[in-house]
Every structure is written in C-alpha cells, then in structure tokens.
Amino acid sequence: IGKTQCGSHGEDMSLSQLENAYNDVIAGHSHTAGILRKARKVGTSTKLRESYTKGRPLSWTQTHAIINEDNSVQLINIIDGNYRL
C-alpha cells in the first residue's frame, strides 16, 4: 500500500531482518507490536489469553496499523477493549 510492504507475514523474522528485506514494511506473526524505523509489527486480533497460553508469560498486544494518505504509519493499541488516536 503506497510505499509500505504489507504482504509479508513476518514469520521467524526480527524487525531488523524485516527492515533489511523490505525497508518499509508492516508484518504480523509474532502477536507483539514493535517498531524499528520503517519496519513495524502489529499485534494480534485475538484475545490476549488463549487456552493454549495458560500459565505462560506473554508479550502479546492487540495492535493494528493505519497507513495514512501521506504514507505515514500509525500503530493503534487496543487496551482493555479501548483505543485512542
């Protein structure tokens, strides 16, 4: 979308690897949001605690990305079911 690569799932790739591969990218897979310059990872749209994660420490976030008309990217965190722009 615009200059941003949105087709990478990001599986087994760190933010620095994503940056090296795509430069300007938004990826998922890790369920944890992150930013390194123009490499970004969104979180999950699922519940933060699933039955298969019980008892395990998690860094998951409910985070989505918005690409603005000027190609800038915003990550939007949903905390306790709420968000703020």
VEXLOBA-345061 format. One record per residue: residue number from 1; residue in one letter; x, y, z of N, C-alpha, C in turn. Coordinates in nm, 4 decimals. Atoms other than C-alpha are relative to their C-alpha. Example, Ala and Ser with C-alpha at 12.3 -4.5 7.8 and 13.67 -1.06 7.14 Angstrom:
2
site pos: 1 code: A n.x: 0.0890 n.y: -0.1190 n.z: 0.0000 ca.x: 1.2300 ca.y: -0.4500 ca.z: 0.7800 c.x: 0.0900 c.y: 0.1200 c.z: 0.0000
site pos: 2 code: S n.x: -0.0820 n.y: -0.1190 n.z: -0.0060 ca.x: 1.3670 ca.y: -0.1060 ca.z: 0.7140 c.x: -0.0770 c.y: 0.1090 c.z: 0.0730
***
This chain:
85
site pos: 1 code: I n.x: 0.0872 n.y: -0.1165 n.z: 0.0000 ca.x: 0.0000 ca.y: 0.0000 ca.z: 0.0000 c.x: 0.0909 c.y: 0.1213 c.z: 0.0000
site pos: 2 code: G n.x: -0.0937 n.y: -0.1112 n.z: 0.0131 ca.x: 0.1740 ca.y: 0.3127 ca.z: -0.1170 c.x: 0.1409 c.y: -0.0547 c.z: -0.0075
site pos: 3 code: K n.x: -0.1393 n.y: 0.0458 n.z: -0.0044 ca.x: 0.5409 ca.y: 0.2576 ca.z: -0.0321 c.x: 0.0213 c.y: -0.1127 c.z: 0.1013
site pos: 4 code: T n.x: -0.0128 n.y: 0.0953 n.z: -0.1102 ca.x: 0.4691 ca.y: 0.0100 ca.z: 0.2505 c.x: -0.0354 c.y: -0.1414 c.z: -0.0441
site pos: 5 code: Q n.x: 0.0229 n.y: 0.1410 n.z: 0.0286 ca.x: 0.5018 ca.y: -0.3660 ca.z: 0.2011 c.x: -0.0902 c.y: -0.0567 c.z: 0.1090
site pos: 6 code: C n.x: 0.0945 n.y: 0.0576 n.z: -0.0963 ca.x: 0.2036 ca.y: -0.5341 ca.z: 0.3657 c.x: -0.0231 c.y: -0.1483 c.z: -0.0252
site pos: 7 code: G n.x: 0.0214 n.y: 0.1386 n.z: 0.0366 ca.x: 0.2355 ca.y: -0.8803 ca.z: 0.2134 c.x: 0.0892 c.y: -0.0987 c.z: 0.0720
site pos: 8 code: S n.x: -0.0892 n.y: 0.0910 n.z: -0.0726 ca.x: 0.4974 ca.y: -1.0238 ca.z: 0.4498 c.x: -0.0661 c.y: -0.0434 c.z: 0.1292
site pos: 9 code: H n.x: 0.0558 n.y: 0.0518 n.z: -0.1254 ca.x: 0.3693 ca.y: -1.2489 ca.z: 0.7245 c.x: 0.0970 c.y: 0.0256 c.z: 0.1155
site pos: 10 code: G n.x: -0.0995 n.y: -0.0299 n.z: -0.1028 ca.x: 0.6951 ca.y: -1.1879 ca.z: 0.9121 c.x: 0.0402 c.y: -0.1178 c.z: 0.0852
site pos: 11 code: E n.x: -0.0304 n.y: 0.1189 n.z: -0.0787 ca.x: 0.7274 ca.y: -1.5450 ca.z: 1.0354 c.x: 0.1496 c.y: -0.0165 c.z: 0.0190
site pos: 12 code: D n.x: -0.1399 n.y: 0.0235 n.z: -0.0368 ca.x: 1.0569 ca.y: -1.6017 ca.z: 1.2171 c.x: 0.0944 c.y: 0.1105 c.z: -0.0461
site pos: 13 code: M n.x: -0.0858 n.y: -0.1127 n.z: 0.0403 ca.x: 1.1875 ca.y: -1.2576 ca.z: 1.1163 c.x: -0.0042 c.y: 0.1075 c.z: 0.1079
site pos: 14 code: S n.x: -0.0077 n.y: -0.1107 n.z: -0.0946 ca.x: 1.3067 ca.y: -0.9909 ca.z: 1.3579 c.x: -0.0308 c.y: 0.1298 c.z: -0.0748
site pos: 15 code: L n.x: 0.0226 n.y: -0.1296 n.z: 0.0640 ca.x: 1.2360 ca.y: -0.6248 ca.z: 1.2934 c.x: 0.1181 c.y: 0.0407 c.z: -0.0876
site pos: 16 code: S n.x: -0.1167 n.y: -0.0357 n.z: 0.0815 ca.x: 1.5935 ca.y: -0.5751 ca.z: 1.1689 c.x: 0.0052 c.y: -0.0830 c.z: -0.1280
site pos: 17 code: Q n.x: 0.0049 n.y: 0.0829 n.z: 0.1206 ca.x: 1.5547 ca.y: -0.8676 ca.z: 0.9262 c.x: -0.1082 c.y: 0.0493 c.z: -0.0955
site pos: 18 code: L n.x: 0.1062 n.y: -0.0563 n.z: 0.0837 ca.x: 1.2258 ca.y: -0.7238 ca.z: 0.8016 c.x: 0.0455 c.y: 0.1291 c.z: -0.0664
site pos: 19 code: E n.x: -0.0509 n.y: -0.1264 n.z: 0.0546 ca.x: 1.3903 ca.y: -0.3837 ca.z: 0.7569 c.x: 0.0990 c.y: -0.0274 c.z: -0.1133
site pos: 20 code: N n.x: -0.0981 n.y: 0.0334 n.z: 0.1047 ca.x: 1.6776 ca.y: -0.5402 ca.z: 0.5594 c.x: -0.0667 c.y: -0.0565 c.z: -0.1240
site pos: 21 code: A n.x: 0.0666 n.y: 0.0638 n.z: 0.1126 ca.x: 1.4389 ca.y: -0.7398 ca.z: 0.3404 c.x: -0.0917 c.y: 0.0952 c.z: -0.0761
site pos: 22 code: Y n.x: 0.1059 n.y: -0.0801 n.z: 0.0628 ca.x: 1.1689 ca.y: -0.4772 ca.z: 0.2737 c.x: 0.0142 c.y: 0.1508 c.z: 0.0191
site pos: 23 code: N n.x: -0.0148 n.y: -0.1404 n.z: -0.0359 ca.x: 1.2781 ca.y: -0.1402 ca.z: 0.4200 c.x: -0.1262 c.y: 0.0536 c.z: 0.0675
site pos: 24 code: D n.x: 0.1240 n.y: -0.0566 n.z: -0.0535 ca.x: 0.9229 ca.y: -0.0033 ca.z: 0.4668 c.x: -0.1034 c.y: -0.1117 c.z: 0.0033
site pos: 25 code: V n.x: 0.0801 n.y: 0.1222 n.z: -0.0093 ca.x: 0.7079 ca.y: -0.2896 ca.z: 0.5991 c.x: -0.0866 c.y: -0.0021 c.z: 0.1254
site pos: 26 code: I n.x: 0.0850 n.y: 0.0343 n.z: -0.1138 ca.x: 0.4204 ca.y: -0.3894 ca.z: 0.8253 c.x: -0.0216 c.y: -0.1508 c.z: -0.0070
site pos: 27 code: A n.x: 0.0145 n.y: 0.1450 n.z: -0.0036 ca.x: 0.4141 ca.y: -0.7562 ca.z: 0.9293 c.x: -0.0701 c.y: -0.0416 c.z: 0.1285
site pos: 28 code: G n.x: 0.0671 n.y: 0.0532 n.z: -0.1175 ca.x: 0.2411 ca.y: -0.9776 ca.z: 1.1817 c.x: 0.0777 c.y: -0.1154 c.z: 0.0586
site pos: 29 code: H n.x: -0.0483 n.y: 0.1286 n.z: -0.0473 ca.x: 0.3019 ca.y: -1.3290 ca.z: 1.3130 c.x: 0.0395 c.y: -0.0037 c.z: 0.1470
site pos: 30 code: S n.x: -0.0526 n.y: 0.0137 n.z: -0.1364 ca.x: 0.4708 ca.y: -1.2526 ca.z: 1.6464 c.x: -0.1039 c.y: 0.0299 c.z: 0.1075
site pos: 31 code: H n.x: 0.1067 n.y: -0.0373 n.z: -0.0929 ca.x: 0.1468 ca.y: -1.1242 ca.z: 1.8107 c.x: 0.0424 c.y: 0.1130 c.z: 0.0936
site pos: 32 code: T n.x: -0.0520 n.y: -0.1077 n.z: -0.0836 ca.x: 0.3595 ca.y: -0.8480 ca.z: 1.9660 c.x: 0.0395 c.y: 0.1171 c.z: -0.0889
site pos: 33 code: A n.x: -0.0313 n.y: -0.1178 n.z: 0.0801 ca.x: 0.3801 ca.y: -0.4947 ca.z: 1.8281 c.x: 0.1445 c.y: 0.0437 c.z: 0.0201
site pos: 34 code: G n.x: -0.1348 n.y: -0.0543 n.z: -0.0093 ca.x: 0.7136 ca.y: -0.3326 ca.z: 1.7553 c.x: 0.0288 c.y: 0.0924 c.z: -0.1161
site pos: 35 code: I n.x: -0.0404 n.y: -0.0953 n.z: 0.1037 ca.x: 0.8792 ca.y: -0.0556 ca.z: 1.5544 c.x: 0.1518 c.y: 0.0099 c.z: -0.0002
site pos: 36 code: L n.x: -0.1412 n.y: -0.0293 n.z: 0.0217 ca.x: 1.2306 ca.y: -0.0232 ca.z: 1.4145 c.x: 0.0058 c.y: 0.0828 c.z: -0.1280
site pos: 37 code: R n.x: 0.0031 n.y: -0.0926 n.z: 0.1131 ca.x: 1.2443 ca.y: 0.2814 ca.z: 1.1898 c.x: -0.1243 c.y: -0.0238 c.z: -0.0854
site pos: 38 code: K n.x: 0.1161 n.y: 0.0217 n.z: 0.0866 ca.x: 1.0167 ca.y: 0.1817 ca.z: 0.8967 c.x: -0.0437 c.y: -0.1459 c.z: -0.0045
site pos: 39 code: A n.x: 0.0452 n.y: 0.1382 n.z: -0.0141 ca.x: 0.9804 ca.y: -0.1825 ca.z: 0.9970 c.x: -0.0905 c.y: -0.0068 c.z: 0.1216
site pos: 40 code: R n.x: 0.0955 n.y: 0.0053 n.z: -0.1101 ca.x: 0.6731 ca.y: -0.2447 ca.z: 1.2088 c.x: -0.0651 c.y: -0.1362 c.z: 0.0045
site pos: 41 code: K n.x: 0.0789 n.y: 0.1212 n.z: -0.0198 ca.x: 0.4965 ca.y: -0.5456 ca.z: 1.3532 c.x: -0.1256 c.y: 0.0372 c.z: 0.0765
site pos: 42 code: V n.x: 0.1256 n.y: -0.0190 n.z: -0.0716 ca.x: 0.1334 ca.y: -0.5435 ca.z: 1.4559 c.x: -0.0164 c.y: -0.1138 c.z: 0.0999
site pos: 43 code: G n.x: 0.0268 n.y: 0.1039 n.z: -0.0982 ca.x: -0.0085 ca.y: -0.7496 ca.z: 1.7381 c.x: -0.1026 c.y: -0.0990 c.z: -0.0518
site pos: 44 code: T n.x: 0.1017 n.y: 0.0987 n.z: 0.0335 ca.x: -0.2958 ca.y: -0.9942 ca.z: 1.7424 c.x: -0.1388 c.y: 0.0615 c.z: 0.0090
site pos: 45 code: S n.x: 0.1405 n.y: -0.0403 n.z: -0.0134 ca.x: -0.6702 ca.y: -0.9535 ca.z: 1.6954 c.x: -0.0757 c.y: -0.0977 c.z: 0.0896
site pos: 46 code: T n.x: 0.0624 n.y: 0.0989 n.z: -0.0876 ca.x: -0.7377 ca.y: -1.2477 ca.z: 1.9261 c.x: -0.0020 c.y: 0.0509 c.z: 0.1438
site pos: 47 code: K n.x: -0.0122 n.y: -0.0277 n.z: -0.1422 ca.x: -0.7857 ca.y: -1.2484 ca.z: 2.2988 c.x: 0.1470 c.y: -0.0124 c.z: 0.0369
site pos: 48 code: L n.x: -0.1399 n.y: 0.0069 n.z: -0.0413 ca.x: -0.4567 ca.y: -1.1934 ca.z: 2.4769 c.x: 0.0311 c.y: -0.1292 c.z: 0.0743
site pos: 49 code: R n.x: -0.0188 n.y: 0.1271 n.z: -0.0700 ca.x: -0.5042 ca.y: -1.5078 ca.z: 2.6811 c.x: -0.0880 c.y: -0.1047 c.z: -0.0666
site pos: 50 code: E n.x: 0.0688 n.y: 0.1145 n.z: 0.0589 ca.x: -0.5981 ca.y: -1.8196 ca.z: 2.4875 c.x: 0.0275 c.y: -0.1217 c.z: 0.0879
site pos: 51 code: S n.x: -0.0160 n.y: 0.1179 n.z: -0.0855 ca.x: -0.6356 ca.y: -2.1619 ca.z: 2.6484 c.x: 0.1392 c.y: -0.0618 c.z: -0.0123
site pos: 52 code: Y n.x: -0.1316 n.y: 0.0610 n.z: 0.0202 ca.x: -0.3075 ca.y: -2.2794 ca.z: 2.4963 c.x: 0.1151 c.y: 0.0856 c.z: 0.0521
site pos: 53 code: T n.x: -0.1057 n.y: -0.0841 n.z: -0.0564 ca.x: -0.1157 ca.y: -1.9894 ca.z: 2.6562 c.x: -0.0073 c.y: 0.0049 c.z: 0.1536
site pos: 54 code: K n.x: 0.0199 n.y: -0.0049 n.z: -0.1448 ca.x: -0.2345 ca.y: -2.0527 ca.z: 3.0122 c.x: 0.1297 c.y: -0.0311 c.z: 0.0738
site pos: 55 code: G n.x: -0.1176 n.y: 0.0203 n.z: -0.0830 ca.x: 0.0471 ca.y: -2.0182 ca.z: 3.2646 c.x: 0.1306 c.y: 0.0435 c.z: -0.0628
site pos: 56 code: R n.x: -0.1225 n.y: -0.0439 n.z: 0.0679 ca.x: 0.2960 ca.y: -1.8805 ca.z: 3.0102 c.x: 0.0050 c.y: 0.1530 c.z: -0.0015
site pos: 57 code: P n.x: -0.0107 n.y: -0.1456 n.z: 0.0135 ca.x: 0.4268 ca.y: -1.5228 ca.z: 3.0198 c.x: -0.0073 c.y: 0.0383 c.z: -0.1479
site pos: 58 code: L n.x: 0.0186 n.y: -0.0437 n.z: 0.1382 ca.x: 0.3293 ca.y: -1.3331 ca.z: 2.7047 c.x: 0.0332 c.y: 0.1477 c.z: -0.0159
site pos: 59 code: S n.x: -0.0194 n.y: -0.1417 n.z: 0.0337 ca.x: 0.4247 ca.y: -1.0078 ca.z: 2.5364 c.x: -0.1010 c.y: 0.0430 c.z: -0.1055
site pos: 60 code: W n.x: 0.0987 n.y: -0.0295 n.z: 0.1031 ca.x: 0.1192 ca.y: -1.0137 ca.z: 2.3077 c.x: -0.0683 c.y: 0.1339 c.z: 0.0243
site pos: 61 code: T n.x: 0.0782 n.y: -0.1234 n.z: -0.0043 ca.x: -0.0601 ca.y: -0.6883 ca.z: 2.2277 c.x: -0.1081 c.y: -0.0064 c.z: -0.1067
site pos: 62 code: Q n.x: 0.1028 n.y: -0.0167 n.z: 0.1023 ca.x: -0.3804 ca.y: -0.6103 ca.z: 2.0419 c.x: 0.0310 c.y: 0.1325 c.z: -0.0693
site pos: 63 code: T n.x: -0.0502 n.y: -0.1183 n.z: 0.0694 ca.x: -0.2314 ca.y: -0.3681 ca.z: 1.7903 c.x: -0.0278 c.y: -0.0110 c.z: -0.1490
site pos: 64 code: H n.x: 0.0286 n.y: -0.0071 n.z: 0.1426 ca.x: -0.3374 ca.y: -0.2640 ca.z: 1.4403 c.x: 0.0800 c.y: 0.1148 c.z: -0.0602
site pos: 65 code: A n.x: -0.0741 n.y: -0.1059 n.z: 0.0692 ca.x: -0.1713 ca.y: -0.0416 ca.z: 1.1788 c.x: -0.0937 c.y: 0.0768 c.z: -0.0924
site pos: 66 code: I n.x: 0.0701 n.y: -0.0879 n.z: 0.0929 ca.x: -0.3103 ca.y: 0.2514 ca.z: 0.9844 c.x: 0.1051 c.y: 0.0660 c.z: -0.0885
site pos: 67 code: I n.x: -0.0869 n.y: -0.0718 n.z: 0.0939 ca.x: -0.1399 ca.y: 0.3818 ca.z: 0.6708 c.x: -0.0757 c.y: 0.1241 c.z: -0.0454
site pos: 68 code: N n.x: 0.0643 n.y: -0.1260 n.z: 0.0342 ca.x: -0.2246 ca.y: 0.7478 ca.z: 0.6207 c.x: 0.0261 c.y: 0.0380 c.z: -0.1457
site pos: 69 code: E n.x: -0.0141 n.y: -0.0442 n.z: 0.1385 ca.x: -0.2586 ca.y: 0.9275 ca.z: 0.2863 c.x: 0.1416 c.y: 0.0453 c.z: -0.0329
site pos: 70 code: D n.x: -0.1374 n.y: -0.0457 n.z: 0.0241 ca.x: 0.0939 ca.y: 1.0714 ca.z: 0.3282 c.x: 0.1024 c.y: -0.1130 c.z: 0.0178
site pos: 71 code: N n.x: -0.0812 n.y: 0.1209 n.z: -0.0182 ca.x: 0.2302 ca.y: 0.7129 ca.z: 0.3707 c.x: 0.0597 c.y: -0.0141 c.z: 0.1391
site pos: 72 code: S n.x: -0.0437 n.y: 0.0206 n.z: -0.1377 ca.x: 0.2988 ca.y: 0.7635 ca.z: 0.7418 c.x: -0.0834 c.y: -0.1144 c.z: 0.0592
site pos: 73 code: V n.x: 0.0662 n.y: 0.1159 n.z: -0.0604 ca.x: 0.2071 ca.y: 0.4667 ca.z: 0.9595 c.x: -0.0203 c.y: 0.0251 c.z: 0.1479
site pos: 74 code: Q n.x: 0.0302 n.y: -0.0077 n.z: -0.1417 ca.x: 0.0390 ca.y: 0.4637 ca.z: 1.2983 c.x: -0.0321 c.y: -0.1405 c.z: 0.0500
site pos: 75 code: L n.x: 0.0421 n.y: 0.1223 n.z: -0.0669 ca.x: 0.0158 ca.y: 0.1655 ca.z: 1.5310 c.x: -0.1013 c.y: 0.0386 c.z: 0.1066
site pos: 76 code: I n.x: 0.1082 n.y: -0.0282 n.z: -0.0939 ca.x: -0.3063 ca.y: 0.1635 ca.z: 1.7312 c.x: -0.0106 c.y: -0.1170 c.z: 0.0968
site pos: 77 code: N n.x: 0.0108 n.y: 0.1020 n.z: -0.1041 ca.x: -0.3039 ca.y: -0.0298 ca.z: 2.0599 c.x: -0.1396 c.y: -0.0003 c.z: 0.0584
site pos: 78 code: I n.x: 0.1289 n.y: 0.0165 n.z: -0.0659 ca.x: -0.6286 ca.y: -0.1645 ca.z: 2.1996 c.x: 0.0302 c.y: -0.0544 c.z: 0.1392
site pos: 79 code: I n.x: -0.0307 n.y: 0.0366 n.z: -0.1387 ca.x: -0.6029 ca.y: -0.1776 ca.z: 2.5789 c.x: -0.1308 c.y: -0.0108 c.z: 0.0761
site pos: 80 code: D n.x: 0.1253 n.y: 0.0276 n.z: -0.0708 ca.x: -0.8836 ca.y: -0.3330 ca.z: 2.7809 c.x: -0.1214 c.y: 0.0330 c.z: -0.0869
site pos: 81 code: G n.x: 0.1117 n.y: -0.0208 n.z: 0.0922 ca.x: -1.1074 ca.y: -0.3085 ca.z: 2.4723 c.x: -0.0158 c.y: 0.1425 c.z: -0.0489
site pos: 82 code: N n.x: 0.0102 n.y: -0.1409 n.z: 0.0391 ca.x: -1.0417 ca.y: 0.0652 ca.z: 2.4204 c.x: 0.1238 c.y: 0.0445 c.z: -0.0768
site pos: 83 code: Y n.x: -0.1129 n.y: -0.0586 n.z: 0.0718 ca.x: -0.8206 ca.y: 0.2719 ca.z: 2.1906 c.x: -0.0162 c.y: 0.1508 c.z: -0.0026
site pos: 84 code: R n.x: -0.0002 n.y: -0.1458 n.z: 0.0185 ca.x: -0.7255 ca.y: 0.6352 ca.z: 2.1413 c.x: 0.0881 c.y: 0.0324 c.z: -0.1161
site pos: 85 code: L n.x: -0.0838 n.y: -0.0444 n.z: 0.1126 ca.x: -0.5948 ca.y: 0.8041 ca.z: 1.8289 c.x: 0.0955 c.y: 0.1057 c.z: 0.0477
***
